[in-house]
Amino acid sequence: MAHAAPRPGRSTGRVTVTSDVFSERTHTLARFGIPVVLGLVYGYWAAANRRDGGEITGWNILFGFATAITFMVLCIAVAVLAPRLKRELHSLTKSAFAGAAFGFLYSQAGATVLKSVALSLLVTAAVFAVFFYRYYTHEDGEGNPLPR
């Protein structure tokens, strides 16, 4: 006779099994460390797009660091504020950030404004669909996580 395997987070008799292997401190470090690393990569990428293979100048370095700091601040703000919103606005906030970030990088590569806006709206729509589906299938009507 076959038996179902215990699922993570469920009580298996006397012992509760959880799938969280990291401590709260690790989660806190990751919550702020990931935006910092992403910001540095984003700033470097924007500066590289802007110089277009030319020489690295002081203004180019300043542009990269300014872009990185702006990205970090906005990424942390979205990560802190978006979960407090309803799932539609939560999805829209994160997808608007992703679309704007993509559009800015694309515009630094020398694309026209119209093409940058069109592609960033396409990216925003695709990211919105993914996030909305994820939140819609993992939350109840009031935004509370569904029991696993």
N, C-alpha and C positions, 0 to 999 in steps of 0.2 A: 504494500500500500504506500502511495506517495504522500509525502508531507510537504507543506509549503515552507520555504526557507524564511527565517525571521528577517523582517525589514528594518533598516536603520531607523533609529528614533522610536521604535516600538518597544514595549515592555515584553521581555521574553521570560515570563515567570517572575523571578525575584530580581533579575538584573536588567537594567535599562541600557540598551545599546544606542550610542549616538554616533553620527557620522562626522562630527566635528573633531578633527585631530589637532587643530591649532588652538592656542590659548587666546584669551581676550586681548592680551598685549600684542600678539602677532597680528590679530585682526585690526587693531588700532594703527599699528605701524603700516600695514598694507593699505589701510584706508587713506592715509596721507602720503605714503611712499610711492604708490603706483601713479598718482597724478604728477608727482615731482619727476619721476623717471619719464613718463609720457610727455610731460612739458619740455624736458630737455631734448628729447628726440624730436618733438614737434618744432621747437625753436631752431634746432640744427637743420631740419628739413626745410623750413621756411627760408632760412638764410641761404641755404644751398640753392634753392629754387630761384631766389632773388638775384644772386650773383651770376647765375647762368654759366657756370664754368670759368668765370673770370677770377681775378685775384681776390684774396680775402683782405678786406679793409677793416679799419676800426669801426666804421659805420655799419658794415655788414655784421660784425660781431655784436655790436650794440643792438641792432635789429633782431638778431637771433635771441639774445637774452631777454629783450623786452617782450618778444613774442612768447618765449618760454614762460616767463613770469605771468603774463596775461592768461595764457592757456592754463597754467597751474591753478590760478585763483578761480577762474571760471569753472574748471573741472571740479574743484573741491566744492564750490558753491552749488553746482548742479548735484553733486553726490550727496550733499547735506540737505538741500532744500527739496529736491524732487521726490524723495520717498514720503514726504509729508502731504503730497498732493494726491488727488484721486487718480486712478489708473490711467485715464485718458490724458490728463494734464502731465502726469508723471512720464508717460510715453512721449508726449509731445515735447516736453522740456529736454529730455535726453536726446531725442532725435533732432531737434532744432540745433542743439549744441554740436552734434556730430555733423550735420549738414553745413553749418556755418564754418566749422573747423575745416571741413573738406573744401568748401568753396574758397576760403582764404588761401589755403595751400595751392589750389588750382589756379587762382588768380595770380599768385606770385610766380607761376611758371610762364606767364606771358599770355594767357588766354584772354579773350575778350570778356567784358563784363556780362554780356548776355549769355555766353556759353558757361561762364562760372556760375551764374545764378541758376540756369537751367539744370546743370548737373548737380548742384548742391540741393536743389529742390527734389531731384530724383533720389539722391542719397537720403535726404530727410524722409521722404515717403517710404523708402524701403526699410530704413531703421525703425520708423514708427510702426510699420506693420509687424516687424519682428518683436519689438518691445510690447506692443499692445497685445499680441497673441500670448506672449509669455505671462504678462500680468493678468490677462483675462482668464487664462487657464490655471493660474496659481493663486487667485484671490477670490473671495466671495463678493457679493454685491456691494458691501461696505468697505472693501479694501483690506479685509483681514486675511492673512494667509490661510489656505485650506489645510485641514488636518491631513497628515500623510498616512 
